[in-house]
Amino acid sequence: MAERRDPGGTGGTAARAAAVAELLRVESANLLELYRKRERLAADVIAGDGRLVSVAPPSARPDAADKLRRLHAALLRCRGLMESAVAKEDEEMGGGTGEYETLRKTVKERLSSLVNVAGELVKAAGGPAALTPTSSDGSEPDDPGVFGLKLWLFRVYAEVDFWAKTAVATFRALRNARSRSARSARR
């Protein structure tokens, strides 16, 4: 008998992914706000000029595996940006041990966990590990000065926050689709 693939992954892995994504969503929003206040960045100054991370557009009818692959690719890119941001900030401005640095470390670790669990779901759905994100720019600040670095860090944190929210929505939609499918099968 052929093995049936579950596009949402195994129940435990999917539930873990949803829980990690929700934690990352809350923590990344908190980091973004804490950083904005800490650096006293005004809304008109931090208005972004596009995404740092983008993935190939979905197919005409994306299935669950396609959605997971696209999300995983974006999360991989976010992890790379986050690692670069932390290293660059520590190099240029020195590290610290306050609330901001603790939260930054937590977000970085939580993002890595989400990348790993999303990768497990992609494999469970029968897909390749990840697509390559289409955007490779943004890995360094455009302006090499301190203010340019601060704006770039804000954009990186905003990108992590955006993709954390996207992950929550994606896992919620996959769970709802799986629930509808299970209800239909019982009828």
Contacts in CASP RR format, 6 or more apart in sequence:
PFRMAT RR
TARGET T0000
AUTHOR 0000-0000-0000
METHOD contacts of the structure
MODEL  1
MAERRDPGGTGGTAARAAAVAELLRVESANLLELYRKRERLAADVIAGDG
RLVSVAPPSARPDAADKLRRLHAALLRCRGLMESAVAKEDEEMGGGTGEY
ETLRKTVKERLSSLVNVAGELVKAAGGPAALTPTSSDGSEPDDPGVFGLK
LWLFRVYAEVDFWAKTAVATFRALRNARSRSARSARR
5 65 0 8 1.000
5 124 0 8 1.000
5 125 0 8 1.000
5 126 0 8 1.000
6 124 0 8 1.000
6 125 0 8 1.000
6 178 0 8 1.000
7 63 0 8 1.000
7 64 0 8 1.000
7 65 0 8 1.000
7 68 0 8 1.000
7 125 0 8 1.000
7 174 0 8 1.000
7 178 0 8 1.000
8 14 0 8 1.000
8 64 0 8 1.000
8 68 0 8 1.000
8 121 0 8 1.000
8 124 0 8 1.000
8 125 0 8 1.000
8 174 0 8 1.000
8 175 0 8 1.000
8 178 0 8 1.000
9 120 0 8 1.000
9 121 0 8 1.000
9 124 0 8 1.000
9 125 0 8 1.000
10 124 0 8 1.000
13 117 0 8 1.000
13 120 0 8 1.000
13 121 0 8 1.000
13 124 0 8 1.000
14 121 0 8 1.000
14 171 0 8 1.000
14 174 0 8 1.000
14 175 0 8 1.000
14 178 0 8 1.000
16 117 0 8 1.000
17 114 0 8 1.000
17 117 0 8 1.000
17 118 0 8 1.000
17 120 0 8 1.000
17 121 0 8 1.000
17 167 0 8 1.000
17 171 0 8 1.000
18 168 0 8 1.000
18 171 0 8 1.000
18 172 0 8 1.000
18 175 0 8 1.000
20 110 0 8 1.000
20 113 0 8 1.000
20 114 0 8 1.000
20 117 0 8 1.000
21 114 0 8 1.000
21 164 0 8 1.000
21 167 0 8 1.000
21 168 0 8 1.000
21 171 0 8 1.000
22 168 0 8 1.000
23 110 0 8 1.000
24 107 0 8 1.000
24 110 0 8 1.000
24 111 0 8 1.000
24 114 0 8 1.000
24 160 0 8 1.000
24 164 0 8 1.000
24 167 0 8 1.000
25 161 0 8 1.000
25 164 0 8 1.000
25 165 0 8 1.000
25 167 0 8 1.000
25 168 0 8 1.000
27 103 0 8 1.000
27 106 0 8 1.000
27 107 0 8 1.000
27 110 0 8 1.000
28 107 0 8 1.000
28 111 0 8 1.000
28 157 0 8 1.000
28 160 0 8 1.000
28 161 0 8 1.000
28 164 0 8 1.000
29 161 0 8 1.000
29 164 0 8 1.000
30 103 0 8 1.000
31 100 0 8 1.000
31 103 0 8 1.000
31 104 0 8 1.000
31 107 0 8 1.000
31 157 0 8 1.000
31 160 0 8 1.000
31 161 0 8 1.000
32 154 0 8 1.000
32 157 0 8 1.000
32 158 0 8 1.000
32 161 0 8 1.000
34 99 0 8 1.000
34 100 0 8 1.000
34 103 0 8 1.000
35 41 0 8 1.000
35 100 0 8 1.000
35 153 0 8 1.000
35 154 0 8 1.000
35 157 0 8 1.000
36 46 0 8 1.000
36 154 0 8 1.000
38 100 0 8 1.000
39 150 0 8 1.000
39 154 0 8 1.000
41 150 0 8 1.000
41 151 0 8 1.000
41 154 0 8 1.000
45 151 0 8 1.000
46 151 0 8 1.000
46 154 0 8 1.000
46 155 0 8 1.000
46 158 0 8 1.000
48 155 0 8 1.000
48 158 0 8 1.000
51 135 0 8 1.000
51 159 0 8 1.000
51 162 0 8 1.000
52 77 0 8 1.000
52 81 0 8 1.000
52 135 0 8 1.000
52 137 0 8 1.000
52 138 0 8 1.000
52 155 0 8 1.000
52 156 0 8 1.000
52 159 0 8 1.000
53 74 0 8 1.000
53 77 0 8 1.000
53 78 0 8 1.000
53 81 0 8 1.000
53 133 0 8 1.000
53 135 0 8 1.000
53 159 0 8 1.000
53 163 0 8 1.000
54 74 0 8 1.000
54 133 0 8 1.000
54 134 0 8 1.000
54 135 0 8 1.000
55 70 0 8 1.000
55 73 0 8 1.000
55 74 0 8 1.000
55 131 0 8 1.000
55 133 0 8 1.000
55 134 0 8 1.000
56 70 0 8 1.000
56 131 0 8 1.000
56 134 0 8 1.000
58 66 0 8 1.000
58 67 0 8 1.000
58 70 0 8 1.000
59 66 0 8 1.000
62 70 0 8 1.000
64 125 0 8 1.000
64 174 0 8 1.000
64 177 0 8 1.000
65 122 0 8 1.000
65 125 0 8 1.000
65 126 0 8 1.000
65 127 0 8 1.000
67 170 0 8 1.000
67 173 0 8 1.000
67 174 0 8 1.000
68 118 0 8 1.000
68 119 0 8 1.000
68 121 0 8 1.000
68 122 0 8 1.000
68 125 0 8 1.000
68 170 0 8 1.000
68 174 0 8 1.000
69 122 0 8 1.000
69 127 0 8 1.000
69 128 0 8 1.000
69 130 0 8 1.000
69 131 0 8 1.000
70 131 0 8 1.000
71 118 0 8 1.000
71 163 0 8 1.000
71 166 0 8 1.000
71 167 0 8 1.000
71 170 0 8 1.000
72 115 0 8 1.000
72 118 0 8 1.000
72 119 0 8 1.000
72 121 0 8 1.000
72 122 0 8 1.000
72 129 0 8 1.000
72 130 0 8 1.000
72 131 0 8 1.000
73 130 0 8 1.000
73 131 0 8 1.000
73 132 0 8 1.000
73 133 0 8 1.000
74 133 0 8 1.000
74 163 0 8 1.000
74 166 0 8 1.000
75 111 0 8 1.000
75 114 0 8 1.000
75 115 0 8 1.000
75 118 0 8 1.000
75 163 0 8 1.000
75 167 0 8 1.000
76 115 0 8 1.000
76 130 0 8 1.000
76 133 0 8 1.000
77 133 0 8 1.000
77 135 0 8 1.000
78 111 0 8 1.000
78 159 0 8 1.000
78 160 0 8 1.000
78 163 0 8 1.000
79 108 0 8 1.000
79 111 0 8 1.000
79 112 0 8 1.000
79 115 0 8 1.000
80 139 0 8 1.000
81 138 0 8 1.000
81 139 0 8 1.000
81 156 0 8 1.000
81 159 0 8 1.000
81 160 0 8 1.000
82 107 0 8 1.000
82 108 0 8 1.000
82 111 0 8 1.000
82 156 0 8 1.000
82 160 0 8 1.000
83 108 0 8 1.000
84 139 0 8 1.000
84 140 0 8 1.000
84 156 0 8 1.000
85 152 0 8 1.000
85 153 0 8 1.000
85 156 0 8 1.000
85 157 0 8 1.000
86 104 0 8 1.000
86 105 0 8 1.000
86 108 0 8 1.000
88 140 0 8 1.000
88 141 0 8 1.000
88 149 0 8 1.000
88 153 0 8 1.000
89 95 0 8 1.000
89 149 0 8 1.000
89 153 0 8 1.000
92 146 0 8 1.000
92 149 0 8 1.000
93 146 0 8 1.000
93 149 0 8 1.000
95 101 0 8 1.000
107 157 0 8 1.000
107 160 0 8 1.000
111 160 0 8 1.000
111 164 0 8 1.000
114 164 0 8 1.000
114 167 0 8 1.000
118 167 0 8 1.000
119 129 0 8 1.000
119 130 0 8 1.000
122 128 0 8 1.000
122 129 0 8 1.000
122 130 0 8 1.000
123 129 0 8 1.000
138 152 0 8 1.000
138 155 0 8 1.000
140 152 0 8 1.000
141 148 0 8 1.000
141 149 0 8 1.000
141 151 0 8 1.000
141 152 0 8 1.000
141 153 0 8 1.000
142 148 0 8 1.000
142 152 0 8 1.000
143 149 0 8 1.000
143 151 0 8 1.000
143 152 0 8 1.000
END
